[in-house]
Amino acid sequence: MHDVIIAGAGPVGLLLACELGLAGRSVLVLEREPEPGSVWKAYPLGMRGLSAGSVEVFDRRGLLDVLRAASGVTDVPDEDAPPRLAGHFAGMVVDPARIDLAALPFRLPGPAGEGMMTSLEAVEAVLAARAADLGVEIRRGAAVSGVEQDAEHVVVRAGEDEHRARWLVGCDGGRSAVRRLAGFDFVGTEPAVTGYSLVATFTDDEKLSPGFTPTPAGLYVRTPFEGHLGLMDFDGGAFDRSRPPTRDHLQEVLRRVSGTDATLEEVRLVSTFTDRAMQATTYRRGRVLLAGDAAHVHSPLGGQGLNLGLGDAVNLGWKLAATLRGHDLLDTYTRERHPVGARVLDWSRAQVATLHPGSHAPALRALVRDLLDTRDGATYVFDRMSGKSIRHDLGDADPLAGRNAPDFRLADGTRLGDLLHDGRGVVLDFTTDRLLHEVARGWADRVRYAAGRAGEDFGRGAVLVRPDGVIAWVGDRVPDGDAFARAARRWFGA
């Protein structure tokens, strides 16, 4: 019997497996696809943008250099430099020069100052290798077909086999079998569009403009990759997966959406999607949990799906490991991550609204474009896209509490990101007298203690950082040892 079974060996399931393996738990990953590779995950179709927050996840586990190498990233940004990529809203690109980094609270330079481009293939390869090093078992060609649970265990059927575990986590995508079999409610808004991603040759591709092009009938996107085209057709999602998209159908959609007579010569690859925005009402039912697209789906506009799922995994992993040790934190998982998911779904809906055919959307796009051309507007969108502005309500009035921790750097060069590599919490004691040293020793197996003056401490005397990088407690210039102990008990047990 395993501690945890994870359904799905995509980036979210593999990151969760790594987090649990790092904590010494036994993990089985069941993946329905027989092989890890896919043309849709490799360059260029599998290209994805990792937000700065997601880049920081890899940095905090010592995987950032490995991921950069696997992604072919050689131009590493200067830690003190402004961001070079700022994202877009419904295809309206944010100018990095307009971003006011000084207006963003609690930011410090670090290796994860901006996002990066990678591929699903690279992310999965890096995480699968780390999972294997940590003793995680991955079984491919094993589609989940049954789920039963009682007060102590979960039984998962996959093919002819049954597997028992104390917990099951569905990371098996937007059409999650785990979500359906475990009886989760999945609610939200129905689609307005059928989207198409295709690789094709054109007899007259010069008729199609590069980049994002909204039209009276929808949107088309010409990427820099040879033959790659995206289409959004406002048909109410009627065509998605209803029948195979033939060349003739794609030709008709292309001409209607683009408003040109561009001609498709050969369609090599095509897939469809919608902007359906749905979310599980809770991320836990008994001993079954959801993460990633199994918990929430939305339009790919803005590229937030992968980043949202990675955030789920890093939030859940250490909490599930703590629960297996006897300190139950799982109620905080839905409480913290559900509002984050709901915000991203609304962000996605807002982008689709600005593209909707009719007389109103162009006026809305013009308004949004004017806002993006301001310093405040560009800064706001960058902050939302970075993933670093999330703040969980932990019941502490200090504005640092509940936030993703800045990358504090002590006088000896020690960096918070490096201290989090082993998946333990961290207490940073900025006092010269190491005032928290003795009390922190009681949690030494779960919380690393580090002391010293910091280049920037924002006027605080100490911080307690959870394994997911969230600040759990903030101490004054003279930190209260009893208050620290209460916070440590709350998040790390007795």
C-alpha positions in Angstrom: 0.0 0.0 0.0 1.2 3.5 -0.9 0.8 6.7 1.1 -0.5 8.5 -2.0 -1.7 7.6 -5.4 -1.6 10.4 -8.0 -3.6 10.1 -11.2 -1.8 11.9 -14.0 1.9 12.2 -14.9 1.7 15.7 -16.4 3.6 18.6 -14.8 1.2 19.0 -11.9 1.1 15.3 -11.0 4.9 15.0 -11.3 5.6 18.1 -9.2 3.2 16.8 -6.5 5.0 13.5 -6.6 8.3 15.2 -6.2 7.1 17.2 -3.2 5.8 14.0 -1.5 8.9 12.1 -2.4 11.1 14.9 -0.9 9.1 14.4 2.4 9.9 10.6 2.3 6.4 9.4 1.4 5.7 6.4 -0.8 4.0 7.6 -4.0 2.5 5.8 -7.0 1.7 7.8 -10.2 -0.8 6.3 -12.6 -0.7 7.7 -16.1 -3.2 6.6 -18.9 -0.8 7.4 -21.8 1.6 4.5 -22.5 4.6 6.8 -23.4 5.7 10.2 -22.0 6.4 11.9 -25.3 3.9 13.7 -27.5 4.1 16.1 -30.4 1.8 18.4 -28.5 4.2 18.6 -25.6 7.4 19.0 -27.6 8.8 22.2 -29.2 7.1 24.1 -30.7 3.5 23.0 -30.0 4.2 22.3 -26.4 5.7 25.7 -25.7 4.4 27.3 -22.6 5.2 30.4 -20.5 6.2 29.8 -16.9 5.3 32.8 -14.7 7.9 34.3 -12.4 6.1 32.5 -9.5 6.4 29.1 -11.2 10.1 29.8 -12.1 10.5 30.4 -8.3 9.0 27.0 -7.5 11.8 25.3 -9.5 14.4 27.6 -8.0 13.3 26.8 -4.5 13.8 23.0 -5.2 17.1 23.4 -6.9 15.7 22.6 -10.3 15.9 25.9 -12.1 19.3 25.4 -13.8 18.2 21.9 -14.9 15.0 23.2 -16.3 16.7 26.0 -18.2 19.2 23.5 -19.7 16.3 21.2 -20.7 14.4 24.2 -22.2 17.4 25.4 -24.2 17.5 28.7 -22.2 21.0 30.2 -22.4 20.1 33.9 -22.0 19.7 34.0 -18.2 18.3 37.4 -17.1 20.3 39.6 -14.7 18.7 39.5 -11.3 18.6 43.3 -11.0 17.3 43.9 -14.5 13.7 44.8 -15.3 11.6 42.1 -16.8 11.9 41.5 -20.6 8.6 39.7 -20.9 5.5 41.1 -19.3 2.7 39.0 -20.8 -0.5 40.0 -22.6 -4.2 40.5 -22.1 -6.3 39.1 -24.9 -3.4 39.5 -27.2 -2.6 43.1 -26.2 1.0 42.9 -25.2 2.3 44.7 -22.1 5.3 46.9 -22.7 7.9 45.9 -20.1 9.3 49.5 -20.1 6.0 50.7 -18.6 6.2 48.5 -15.5 6.9 50.2 -12.2 8.7 47.5 -10.2 9.0 50.0 -7.3 5.2 50.0 -7.0 5.1 46.3 -6.3 5.3 45.5 -2.6 7.9 43.2 -1.0 9.9 42.5 -4.2 13.6 41.6 -4.0 16.0 40.6 -6.8 16.5 36.9 -7.4 16.9 34.2 -10.1 13.1 34.2 -10.5 12.5 37.8 -11.3 10.7 37.1 -14.5 9.0 34.2 -16.4 10.5 32.0 -19.0 9.5 30.0 -22.1 9.8 26.2 -21.9 7.9 23.2 -23.2 5.7 20.7 -21.5 8.1 18.0 -22.6 11.0 19.8 -20.8 9.0 20.3 -17.6 7.9 16.7 -17.5 11.3 15.3 -18.2 12.9 17.3 -15.4 10.2 16.4 -12.9 10.1 12.8 -13.9 13.8 12.4 -13.4 13.6 14.1 -10.0 10.7 11.9 -9.0 12.6 8.8 -10.0 15.5 9.9 -7.9 13.2 10.3 -4.9 11.8 6.8 -5.3 8.4 7.7 -6.9 6.9 4.8 -8.9 5.4 5.9 -12.3 3.2 3.4 -14.2 2.2 4.3 -17.7 -0.7 2.9 -19.7 -2.7 2.7 -16.5 -6.0 4.6 -16.9 -8.0 5.1 -13.7 -11.4 3.3 -14.1 -12.7 3.0 -10.5 -12.4 4.8 -7.1 -13.7 3.6 -3.8 -12.9 5.0 -0.4 -13.6 4.5 3.3 -12.5 6.3 6.4 -8.9 5.0 6.2 -8.1 4.1 2.6 -8.7 4.6 -1.1 -8.9 1.8 -3.6 -8.1 2.8 -7.2 -8.7 0.5 -10.2 -6.6 0.8 -13.3 -7.1 -1.9 -15.9 -7.0 -5.2 -14.2 -5.1 -3.9 -11.2 -6.3 -2.5 -7.9 -4.1 -0.2 -5.8 -4.6 0.9 -2.2 -3.4 4.1 -0.7 -4.2 6.4 2.2 -4.9 9.3 -0.2 -5.6 9.8 -3.9 -5.0 13.0 -5.9 -6.5 13.6 -9.3 -4.1 15.5 -11.5 -5.6 13.9 -14.6 -6.7 16.9 -16.6 -9.8 18.8 -17.5 -11.8 15.6 -18.2 -10.6 14.1 -15.0 -11.8 10.5 -14.3 -11.0 10.9 -10.7 -13.2 14.0 -10.4 -16.1 12.2 -12.0 -15.7 8.9 -10.1 -15.3 10.6 -6.7 -18.4 12.7 -7.2 -17.0 16.2 -7.2 -19.3 19.0 -8.4 -17.9 21.0 -11.3 -19.6 24.3 -12.0 -19.0 27.4 -14.0 -19.7 29.0 -17.4 -20.3 27.2 -20.7 -18.1 28.0 -23.7 -18.4 30.8 -26.2 -15.8 29.6 -28.6 -14.2 26.6 -30.3 -10.5 27.1 -30.5 -8.2 25.4 -33.0 -4.4 24.9 -32.8 -3.1 23.6 -36.1 0.1 23.1 -38.0 -0.5 23.6 -41.7 0.9 24.9 -45.0 -0.7 27.8 -46.8 -0.6 28.8 -50.4 -0.7 32.5 -49.4 0.2 32.9 -45.8 1.3 36.5 -46.3 -2.4 37.3 -46.1 -2.3 36.4 -42.4 -0.8 39.0 -40.0 1.8 37.9 -37.4 0.8 37.8 -33.7 -2.7 38.2 -32.3 -5.3 39.6 -34.7 -8.9 40.2 -33.4 -11.5 40.3 -36.1 -15.2 40.9 -36.3 -15.7 37.1 -36.3 -13.2 36.0 -33.7 -9.4 35.8 -33.4 -6.5 34.3 -35.2 -2.9 34.0 -33.9 0.2 33.5 -36.1 3.1 32.4 -33.9 6.8 32.5 -35.0 6.8 28.8 -35.4 6.6 27.6 -39.0 3.0 26.8 -40.1 1.5 27.2 -36.6 -1.8 28.9 -36.4 -4.4 29.4 -33.7 -8.1 30.2 -34.3 -11.0 31.2 -32.0 -14.4 30.8 -33.5 -17.4 32.1 -31.5 -19.7 29.2 -32.2 -20.7 28.5 -28.6 -18.1 25.7 -28.4 -20.3 23.6 -30.7 -17.5 22.0 -32.7 -15.1 21.0 -30.0 -14.7 17.2 -30.0 -18.0 16.8 -31.7 -16.4 15.5 -34.9 -13.0 15.4 -36.5 -11.9 18.8 -37.9 -11.4 18.3 -41.6 -9.4 20.5 -43.9 -12.6 21.8 -45.5 -14.0 22.7 -42.1 -10.8 24.4 -41.1 -10.6 26.3 -44.4 -14.1 27.6 -43.8 -13.4 28.7 -40.2 -10.1 30.3 -41.2 -11.6 32.4 -44.0 -14.6 33.5 -41.9 -12.5 34.3 -38.8 -9.6 35.9 -40.6 -11.7 37.8 -43.1 -9.2 36.8 -45.8 -9.2 34.3 -48.6 -6.1 32.5 -47.3 -6.0 28.9 -48.5 -5.0 25.9 -46.5 -2.9 23.5 -48.6 -2.2 20.7 -46.1 -3.2 20.3 -42.4 -0.5 18.3 -40.6 -1.8 18.5 -37.0 -4.9 19.9 -35.3 -6.5 19.9 -31.9 -9.5 21.8 -30.5 -10.3 23.5 -27.2 -12.9 25.8 -25.7 -13.1 28.6 -23.2 -15.3 26.7 -20.8 -14.5 28.0 -17.3 -15.4 25.5 -14.7 -14.2 24.8 -11.1 -14.7 22.1 -8.5 -16.7 23.5 -5.6 -14.2 21.9 -3.2 -10.8 20.4 -3.9 -11.3 17.6 -1.4 -13.9 14.9 -0.9 -12.9 12.5 1.9 -9.6 11.0 1.0 -9.6 12.2 -2.6 -8.2 15.6 -3.7 -7.9 17.4 -7.0 -5.2 19.6 -8.4 -4.5 21.3 -11.8 -6.9 21.1 -14.6 -8.8 18.4 -12.7 -9.8 21.1 -10.3 -10.3 24.0 -12.8 -10.4 24.6 -16.5 -10.5 27.8 -18.5 -9.5 29.4 -21.8 -5.8 29.1 -22.6 -5.7 32.9 -23.3 -2.9 34.3 -21.1 -1.3 30.9 -20.5 -2.3 30.7 -16.8 -3.4 27.0 -16.7 0.0 25.4 -16.2 1.1 28.0 -13.6 -2.1 27.7 -11.7 -1.7 23.9 -11.5 1.9 24.1 -10.4 0.8 26.4 -7.6 -1.8 23.8 -6.5 0.9 21.1 -6.4 3.4 23.0 -4.3 0.6 24.2 -1.9 -0.8 20.7 -1.5 2.4 18.6 -1.4 3.9 19.6 2.0 0.4 19.7 3.6 -0.4 16.2 2.5 3.0 15.0 3.8 2.3 16.8 7.1 -1.1 15.1 7.3 0.4 11.7 6.8 2.7 12.5 9.7 -0.4 13.2 11.9 -0.7 17.0 11.5 -3.8 17.6 9.3 -3.5 20.7 7.2 -5.7 19.6 4.3 -8.7 21.9 5.1 -6.4 24.8 4.3 -5.7 23.5 0.8 -9.2 24.3 -0.7 -9.4 27.4 1.5 -6.2 28.9 0.0 -6.2 27.6 -3.6 -9.9 27.8 -4.5 -10.0 31.6 -4.5 -6.8 31.7 -6.5 -8.4 29.4 -9.1 -11.6 31.5 -9.2 -9.6 34.6 -9.9 -7.8 33.0 -12.8 -11.1 31.9 -14.3 -12.5 35.4 -14.1 -9.2 36.7 -15.7 -9.8 34.2 -18.5 -13.5 35.2 -18.9 -12.6 38.9 -19.1 -10.2 38.2 -22.0 -12.8 36.3 -24.0 -15.3 39.1 -23.4 -12.9 41.6 -25.1 -12.8 39.4 -28.2 -16.5 38.7 -28.5 -18.0 39.5 -32.0 -20.2 42.6 -32.1 -20.0 46.3 -31.7 -19.2 46.3 -27.9 -15.9 44.3 -27.8 -13.9 46.7 -30.0 -14.8 49.6 -27.6 -13.8 47.4 -24.7 -10.5 46.5 -26.3 -9.7 50.1 -27.0 -10.3 50.9 -23.3 -8.1 48.1 -22.1 -5.4 49.1 -24.6 -5.4 52.6 -23.2 -5.1 51.3 -19.7 -2.2 49.0 -20.7 -0.4 52.1 -22.1 -0.3 53.6 -18.7 2.3 52.8 -16.0 -0.3 51.7 -13.5 -2.2 49.5 -16.0 1.0 47.7 -17.3 2.2 47.2 -13.7 -1.1 45.7 -12.6 -1.3 43.2 -15.5 2.4 42.2 -15.0 1.7 41.7 -11.3 -1.3 39.5 -12.0 0.5 37.5 -14.6 3.7 37.0 -12.4 1.8 34.9 -9.8 3.7 36.7 -7.0 0.9 39.0 -5.8 -1.2 36.2 -4.2 -1.9 36.7 -0.6 -3.6 34.0 1.5 -5.7 35.2 4.5 -3.9 33.5 7.4 -5.5 35.6 10.1 -2.4 37.9 10.5 -2.8 41.6 9.9 0.9 42.1 8.9 0.9 42.7 5.1 3.8 40.3 4.7 1.9 37.3 6.2 0.3 35.0 3.7 2.4 36.3 0.8 4.9 34.6 -1.3 8.2 35.3 0.5 10.7 37.7 -1.1 14.0 36.1 -1.8 15.7 37.3 1.4 19.5 37.3 1.3 21.5 37.3 4.5 24.8 39.2 4.9 26.8 36.0 4.4 25.2 35.5 1.0 22.7 32.8 2.1 19.5 33.1 0.0 16.0 32.0 1.1 15.6 30.1 -2.2 18.6 27.9 -1.5 17.4 27.2 2.1 14.1 25.7 0.7 15.7 23.0 -1.4 15.0 20.2 1.0 11.3 20.9 1.3 11.4 22.0 5.0 10.1 25.2 6.4 12.5 28.0 7.1 12.8 30.6 10.0 14.9 33.6 9.2 16.1 35.4 12.3 17.3 38.8 11.4 18.3 39.7 15.0 21.9 40.1 16.0 21.3 38.1 19.2 19.7 35.1 17.5 16.6 35.6 19.7 14.6 32.7 18.2 17.4 30.1 18.1 16.5 28.2 21.2 12.7 28.1 20.6 13.2 27.1 17.0 15.2 24.0 18.0 11.9 22.3 18.9 11.0 22.1 15.2 14.5 21.4 13.8 13.4 18.3 11.9 10.7 20.3 10.1 12.0 23.9 10.0 15.5 25.0 9.1 16.9 27.9 11.2 19.0 30.6 9.7 20.2 33.8 11.3 21.9 37.0 10.3 21.3 40.5 9.1 19.5 40.8 5.7 20.2 43.2 2.9 16.5 44.1 3.1 14.2 42.8 5.9 11.4 45.3 5.4 11.6 46.4 9.1 10.9 42.9 10.5 12.9 40.9 13.0 12.1 37.4 11.7 9.9 35.5 9.4 8.6 31.9 9.3 8.3 30.6 5.8 6.3 27.4 4.9 7.8 24.8 2.5 5.7 26.3 -0.3 7.4 29.7 0.2 4.4 31.4 1.8 5.2 33.5 4.9 3.4 31.9 7.8 4.4 34.4 10.6 6.2 37.7 10.9 8.1 38.9 13.9 8.7 42.5 15.0 12.2 44.0 15.4 12.3 42.1 18.7 10.4 38.9 17.8 8.1 37.3 20.3 9.3 33.7 20.9 5.9 32.6 22.2 4.1 34.0 19.1 6.6 32.2 16.9 6.0 28.9 18.8 2.2 29.3 18.3 2.7 29.8 14.5 5.2 26.8 14.3 2.7 24.6 16.1 -0.1 25.7 13.8 1.8 24.9 10.6 4.3 22.3 11.6 2.8 20.4 14.5 3.8 20.0 18.1 
